[in-house]
Amino acid sequence: MPASTAKHVTDAPSRLRALELALRSRDPNRILAALRAPGERPEHPSADVEHACHGVLRYVQGSRSGRQITDVMALSLCDAVLALSREPSGRMQHDVLQLAIEIAGKNMIRRGRYIREILERDRAPRGLDDEALPREVRVADGCDLAGRILAGRGCVLVRGLLDRAALETVKRAADKRLRTYGVRALKAAKVCEPASVISGQAREFLERTLAPFFHARATLRWDHSYFRRVEPKASETRVPFHQDLNAFGLMLANVWTPLVDCGVDAPGLEVVARRTREIAPTLTASDYYPDLEIAESVVRERFGAEACWAPVMACGDVLVMLGTTIHRTYWTRGATRRRTSLELRFGPPADEPRAPESEQAR
């Protein structure tokens, strides 16, 4: 091929044109070839490039739902978009990584690679030395202090954020459903609407606290919120040390609230009150949580016993945890009462990847 022709094929406008035509053809091999075409990659953000990346992402989502492409091809397309996108907000890259984790599913090797990349791209504030920070606040202390504690410790306890009477009412409905289905956990949407458990004021406090930790605005993810029941006499209902990012494959915050007073005669929660930006090694041989359970010895060795915290909580208190924060069910030997809890998760909206900010402004 003559040099002039090669230049024509590999310059940026020609590559984008080739990608546009490939997307119209809906041929995955042709799209992948256009994404991987030789030539210099853009060093700076470009509205045209991000528009093309957005188109590929929509193609992958639509083709997967229609089973028109394999998971291997879908991941190859995700990798190619990651290599091409330069969106300054990081939203495009974050959406691609979340989709790749979903596609990887239970393949922990593939999934782990994308989770590590999410953590490498994490823009959450670093926070202060955790030893200089308190572990809990009240609403009157403000969401700025709550956010600083969360950045330093990976968790923060907010006393009395939710309405106790409303939670006690919802608890009756949740307990009935959990007994009827004979399960330990149940999607919150099967029990009630969000307004039944969280007011606008509490929701705003959490959204403002969590805003610095995500590439897009933090919002309640009702689709990933759960009621959970723990029975002191049934050890199989106890959840071991784990990280939600590894369990869900999504960068979400867990706003955990007990529907009964807990931590003494009802099981509570034990959390490692120290910020971590990595996925801890897990046990492959676990009775209920293979590839998710973190051995207690690993936690003690890495963080020390003093980092483990099991606060006594009242109904209406919330413990906010980042996706990498290590936690587990906690109970004393004197625990006799059943504990029902609610996990409210917050993160970027559950919609299709948006067009780049530069395109939205047009």
Legacy VTK file of the C-alpha trace (Angstrom):
# vtk DataFile Version 3.0
C-alpha trace
ASCII
DATASET POLYDATA
POINTS 362 float
0.000 0.000 0.000
1.435 3.446 -0.906
2.406 5.678 1.977
-0.209 8.257 1.065
-2.952 5.630 1.177
-1.750 4.299 4.544
-1.822 7.796 5.962
-5.335 8.263 4.669
-6.474 5.076 6.397
-4.823 5.720 9.735
-5.412 9.437 10.329
-8.013 10.258 12.997
-10.902 11.435 10.752
-10.574 8.381 8.508
-10.486 6.032 11.488
-13.622 7.609 12.957
-15.370 7.383 9.582
-14.423 3.711 9.320
-15.771 3.122 12.844
-19.031 4.887 11.993
-19.512 2.682 8.935
-18.637 -0.412 10.940
-21.268 0.441 13.566
-23.850 0.840 10.831
-22.974 -2.611 9.539
-23.421 -4.090 13.056
-20.628 -6.525 12.261
-18.658 -7.024 15.518
-15.459 -8.077 13.748
-15.554 -5.001 11.540
-16.212 -2.735 14.561
-13.317 -4.298 16.470
-11.001 -3.892 13.493
-11.939 -0.210 13.184
-11.270 0.346 16.883
-7.897 -1.370 16.623
-6.854 0.300 13.384
-3.154 1.270 13.412
-2.219 4.870 13.943
-1.703 7.363 16.713
-4.211 7.371 19.538
-5.736 10.697 20.570
-3.797 12.423 23.341
-6.581 14.855 24.184
-10.372 14.547 24.599
-12.407 14.714 21.403
-16.178 14.970 21.182
-16.166 12.865 17.991
-14.075 10.116 19.570
-16.243 9.972 22.686
-19.392 9.933 20.541
-17.995 6.927 18.668
-17.061 5.174 21.948
-20.560 5.797 23.240
-21.959 4.212 20.066
-19.825 1.103 20.550
-20.975 0.794 24.142
-24.621 0.988 23.124
-23.953 -1.609 20.425
-22.405 -4.014 22.962
-25.313 -3.625 25.375
-27.936 -4.105 22.687
-26.181 -7.023 21.005
-25.629 -8.837 24.299
-29.286 -8.507 25.290
-30.186 -9.992 21.894
-27.440 -12.635 22.189
-25.932 -11.502 18.913
-22.314 -11.431 20.122
-20.280 -13.675 22.402
-18.965 -12.552 25.772
-15.406 -12.852 24.451
-16.192 -10.444 21.616
-18.061 -8.098 23.976
-15.031 -7.902 26.287
-12.696 -7.316 23.331
-14.852 -4.370 22.262
-14.838 -3.016 25.830
-11.036 -3.252 25.932
-10.767 -1.397 22.626
-13.039 1.415 23.855
-10.964 1.745 27.040
-7.848 2.167 24.895
-9.466 4.846 22.744
-11.536 6.966 25.146
-10.030 10.090 26.714
-13.152 11.559 28.328
-11.837 13.851 31.094
-14.617 13.109 33.615
-13.799 9.382 33.486
-17.498 8.552 33.181
-17.147 6.734 29.861
-14.265 4.580 31.114
-16.146 3.831 34.338
-19.269 2.721 32.426
-17.171 0.495 30.155
-15.487 -1.149 33.152
-18.800 -1.728 34.917
-20.184 -3.363 31.767
-17.045 -5.513 31.426
-17.401 -6.712 35.037
-21.021 -7.632 34.350
-20.007 -9.555 31.222
-17.195 -11.365 33.063
-19.788 -12.651 35.532
-18.455 -15.381 37.778
-15.172 -15.707 35.897
-13.181 -14.263 38.805
-9.930 -13.998 36.829
-11.477 -11.849 34.099
-13.598 -9.970 36.593
-10.659 -9.269 38.906
-8.756 -7.583 36.083
-11.526 -5.037 35.502
-12.119 -4.489 39.220
-8.428 -3.668 39.644
-8.644 -1.183 36.783
-11.672 0.494 38.359
-9.668 0.916 41.559
-6.682 2.297 39.639
-8.948 4.904 38.046
-10.761 5.681 41.310
-10.939 9.433 41.900
-12.415 9.346 45.404
-10.799 11.767 47.865
-7.859 10.423 49.831
-8.960 11.769 53.193
-6.974 12.506 56.330
-5.071 10.145 58.597
-7.793 7.816 59.858
-6.432 7.904 63.403
-7.260 11.629 63.622
-10.889 11.098 62.604
-13.943 10.123 64.645
-15.951 7.112 63.544
-19.443 8.505 63.862
-21.404 11.724 63.357
-24.881 13.104 63.797
-26.826 14.761 61.009
-26.205 18.181 62.579
-22.450 17.665 62.091
-22.983 17.951 58.342
-22.256 15.871 55.269
-18.813 17.442 54.752
-17.474 15.898 57.979
-19.218 12.612 57.161
-17.499 12.617 53.762
-14.061 13.291 55.247
-14.465 10.399 57.676
-15.638 8.138 54.855
-12.600 9.110 52.764
-10.220 8.342 55.621
-11.822 5.283 57.196
-13.880 3.774 54.377
-16.924 3.950 56.649
-18.864 6.400 58.797
-21.717 5.861 61.247
-24.494 8.470 61.051
-26.716 8.412 64.111
-30.488 8.792 63.709
-30.513 9.571 59.991
-33.597 7.489 59.167
-37.044 7.519 60.776
-37.334 4.716 63.335
-41.133 4.430 63.163
-41.081 4.101 59.359
-38.404 1.378 59.516
-40.307 -0.580 62.155
-43.385 -0.536 59.922
-41.401 -1.771 56.922
-39.729 -4.454 59.066
-43.054 -6.231 59.577
-43.615 -6.458 55.829
-40.003 -7.542 55.191
-40.089 -10.261 57.864
-43.302 -11.645 56.415
-41.824 -11.826 52.906
-38.558 -13.361 54.131
-40.497 -16.084 55.985
-42.823 -16.695 53.038
-39.961 -17.136 50.566
-37.737 -18.952 53.089
-34.715 -16.832 52.134
-32.040 -14.886 54.010
-32.008 -11.894 51.659
-34.646 -10.263 49.492
-34.632 -7.370 47.040
-36.087 -4.289 48.698
-38.286 -3.624 45.657
-40.291 -6.765 46.497
-41.279 -5.292 49.854
-41.787 -1.529 49.531
-41.044 1.697 47.690
-37.973 3.840 48.537
-40.119 6.580 50.087
-41.211 4.091 52.759
-37.704 3.919 54.229
-35.831 7.108 53.332
-37.006 10.726 53.372
-35.935 13.403 50.950
-33.781 15.087 53.595
-31.932 11.867 54.496
-31.484 11.026 50.840
-30.020 14.461 50.134
-27.598 14.100 53.069
-26.328 10.786 51.685
-26.123 11.987 48.089
-24.089 15.025 49.127
-21.830 12.929 51.361
-21.174 10.433 48.572
-20.908 12.894 45.658
-17.051 13.071 45.650
-16.730 9.280 45.428
-18.289 8.731 41.994
-17.788 9.900 38.389
-21.480 10.751 38.130
-23.974 11.957 40.708
-24.640 9.504 43.527
-28.226 8.282 43.626
-30.173 5.559 45.406
-29.787 2.255 43.546
-33.004 0.545 44.590
-32.228 -2.262 42.149
-29.274 -3.258 44.353
-30.882 -2.661 47.760
-31.758 -5.647 49.957
-33.443 -6.703 53.177
-31.439 -9.335 55.054
-32.209 -11.566 58.031
-29.716 -13.101 60.468
-30.708 -15.801 62.979
-28.390 -16.219 66.017
-29.222 -19.936 66.115
-28.477 -20.467 62.409
-24.771 -19.999 61.683
-25.351 -20.297 57.935
-27.104 -16.899 57.998
-23.864 -15.240 59.108
-22.021 -13.427 56.316
-18.185 -13.635 56.556
-15.661 -10.855 55.921
-16.081 -9.637 52.335
-16.012 -6.548 50.085
-19.141 -5.473 48.218
-17.166 -4.448 45.126
-16.014 -8.043 44.767
-19.453 -9.464 45.568
-21.526 -7.200 43.298
-18.936 -6.180 40.727
-20.226 -2.614 41.016
-18.651 0.462 42.563
-21.496 1.250 44.969
-21.696 2.521 48.542
-23.589 0.422 51.093
-25.786 2.393 53.500
-26.512 -0.327 56.077
-29.256 0.157 58.640
-30.660 -2.293 61.216
-34.426 -2.507 61.597
-33.921 -3.466 65.260
-31.437 -2.241 67.851
-28.372 -4.435 67.354
-24.836 -5.174 68.479
-25.677 -6.641 71.912
-28.521 -9.181 72.011
-29.146 -8.991 68.238
-26.385 -9.490 65.629
-24.800 -6.317 64.314
-22.076 -5.545 61.797
-18.299 -5.623 62.172
-16.347 -3.365 59.843
-12.662 -2.695 59.194
-12.620 1.040 59.887
-9.639 1.721 57.682
-9.690 2.788 54.037
-8.394 0.280 51.531
-8.068 0.711 47.761
-7.514 -2.903 46.807
-9.310 -6.227 46.717
-8.120 -8.488 49.537
-7.296 -12.146 48.744
-10.238 -14.500 49.191
-10.839 -18.146 50.025
-11.666 -20.412 47.093
-12.959 -23.112 49.463
-15.834 -21.535 51.378
-19.085 -23.278 52.333
-21.322 -20.428 51.172
-19.105 -17.664 49.745
-16.357 -19.115 47.499
-14.040 -16.452 46.010
-15.738 -13.809 48.185
-14.884 -14.721 51.795
-11.818 -13.042 53.299
-10.122 -15.042 56.046
-10.102 -13.428 59.473
-6.351 -14.072 59.680
-5.838 -11.925 56.550
-7.853 -9.076 58.057
-5.966 -9.194 61.377
-2.583 -9.390 59.672
-3.224 -6.521 57.245
-5.115 -4.104 59.452
-4.682 -5.199 63.062
-7.357 -6.064 65.599
-7.773 -2.400 66.586
-9.114 -1.550 63.114
-12.073 -3.907 63.526
-15.116 -2.117 64.872
-18.535 -3.532 65.828
-20.663 -0.539 66.850
-23.857 -0.872 68.870
-26.544 0.600 66.618
-30.140 1.670 67.021
-32.891 1.371 64.444
-32.533 4.536 62.346
-28.729 4.696 62.514
-26.869 4.052 59.258
-23.354 2.741 58.628
-22.086 4.044 55.282
-19.384 1.891 53.644
-17.469 2.155 50.383
-17.380 -0.785 47.973
-13.881 -1.825 49.113
-14.627 -1.641 52.846
-14.290 -5.043 54.516
-17.184 -6.076 56.773
-19.099 -9.068 58.133
-21.979 -10.099 60.393
-21.141 -9.672 64.076
-22.729 -11.173 67.141
-21.877 -11.799 70.752
-22.402 -15.134 72.489
-25.370 -13.587 74.246
-27.176 -12.726 71.009
-30.672 -14.245 71.076
-32.812 -11.955 68.882
-33.224 -12.153 65.136
-31.881 -9.166 63.208
-33.439 -7.793 60.059
-31.457 -5.119 58.241
-31.694 -3.053 55.082
-28.851 -2.390 52.658
-29.454 0.811 50.696
-26.923 1.131 47.899
-25.905 4.379 46.265
-23.938 4.952 43.087
-24.172 6.260 39.511
-27.664 6.051 37.984
-28.642 2.689 36.524
-29.140 3.892 32.972
-27.384 3.274 29.705
-24.033 5.033 29.329
-24.695 8.669 28.549
-23.301 10.597 25.648
-20.106 12.464 26.514
-20.548 15.770 28.349
-19.264 17.642 25.298
-22.008 16.072 23.194
-24.732 16.672 25.775
-23.885 20.367 25.688
-24.560 20.649 21.992
LINES 1 363
362 0 1 2 3 4 5 6 7 8 9 10 11 12 13 14 15 16 17 18 19 20 21 22 23 24 25 26 27 28 29 30 31 32 33 34 35 36 37 38 39 40 41 42 43 44 45 46 47 48 49 50 51 52 53 54 55 56 57 58 59 60 61 62 63 64 65 66 67 68 69 70 71 72 73 74 75 76 77 78 79 80 81 82 83 84 85 86 87 88 89 90 91 92 93 94 95 96 97 98 99 100 101 102 103 104 105 106 107 108 109 110 111 112 113 114 115 116 117 118 119 120 121 122 123 124 125 126 127 128 129 130 131 132 133 134 135 136 137 138 139 140 141 142 143 144 145 146 147 148 149 150 151 152 153 154 155 156 157 158 159 160 161 162 163 164 165 166 167 168 169 170 171 172 173 174 175 176 177 178 179 180 181 182 183 184 185 186 187 188 189 190 191 192 193 194 195 196 197 198 199 200 201 202 203 204 205 206 207 208 209 210 211 212 213 214 215 216 217 218 219 220 221 222 223 224 225 226 227 228 229 230 231 232 233 234 235 236 237 238 239 240 241 242 243 244 245 246 247 248 249 250 251 252 253 254 255 256 257 258 259 260 261 262 263 264 265 266 267 268 269 270 271 272 273 274 275 276 277 278 279 280 281 282 283 284 285 286 287 288 289 290 291 292 293 294 295 296 297 298 299 300 301 302 303 304 305 306 307 308 309 310 311 312 313 314 315 316 317 318 319 320 321 322 323 324 325 326 327 328 329 330 331 332 333 334 335 336 337 338 339 340 341 342 343 344 345 346 347 348 349 350 351 352 353 354 355 356 357 358 359 360 361
